[in-house]
Amino acid sequence: MLGFIIGLILIGLIAGALARLLVPGRDPMSIPMTILLGIAGSFIGGLIGRALFGEDYTVGLIMSVLGAVLLLLIYRQFNKRGARA
């Protein structure tokens, strides 16, 4: 289980950067926030991928990036709402 968590964190570092490249537009997000986004997306996507497909690392990486993209889109929606208020 510890190896799984460490793997998710390392993949998360890559997933955050890929998510920012895949989603068009500018983000006022710093590099540490990008890393946290990738780690959170990695945990969410990795756990979903593991539950659906087992321990397939290719699917885990894809699901991690998709989780990070989802979190980035959610972050943008909340960031827009906070700017309007």
N, C-alpha and C positions, 0 to 999 in steps of 0.2 A: 504494500500500500504506500509506503514511503517513496519508493521508486516511481510509482504512478504520480504522486503529488509533485515530486521534483521534475519529472518529465513535463507535466502540465505547466509548471512555472517557466521552464526553458522554452517550450513551444509558445507560451504566452508572450514572451518577449518578441518573437517573430510575428505572432498573430496580430498584435497591436499595430505594428508597422504596416503589415499587409492590409489590415482593415482600413487604415487611413489612406492607403494608396487606392483601394478599390472603391471607396465612397467619394464621389466627386464633391468639390467645394472646399472652402477653407475652414479650418478648425482652429479656434483660439486655445488649443490644448498644448501644454508643454510636453517635453519628452518624458518626464516621470509619469505624467497622466496617461500618456500613450502606453507606457509599459504596464501601468495598472489596468488600463482598459484591456490590453492583451492578456494579462494574467486572469482577470475576471472572465473574459470571453473564453479563455482556455479551460477554466474550471467548468463553466456552464456547458460549452460545446463538447468538451471532453467527457463529462459525465453523461450527457445525453448520447453521445456517440458510443460510449462504452456500454450503456444500457441497451441500445438498439442493435449494435453490431459486434459487441465483444471487444477483445483487445487487439484491434486492427489499428496500427499506428498511422497508416495513411488516412483512414477515415477519421481518426482522432485529430490529425492536423487540419483536415478540411473542416471538421465540425468546430474546431477551435477558432479558425478564421471566421466562420459564419457566426459563431457566438460573439466574437469581437465586433463584427459588422453590425449585428443586432444591437449590441450595447452602445455603439457609436451613434446609431440612428436614434435610439432612445435618449442619449445624452444631448443630441442636437435639439430634439423636441423640447426637453426641459430647459435647455439653455435659451431657446427662443422665447419660451413663456416667461422665464425670469427676466429677460431683457425688456419685455413689454410692460411689466408691472411697475 
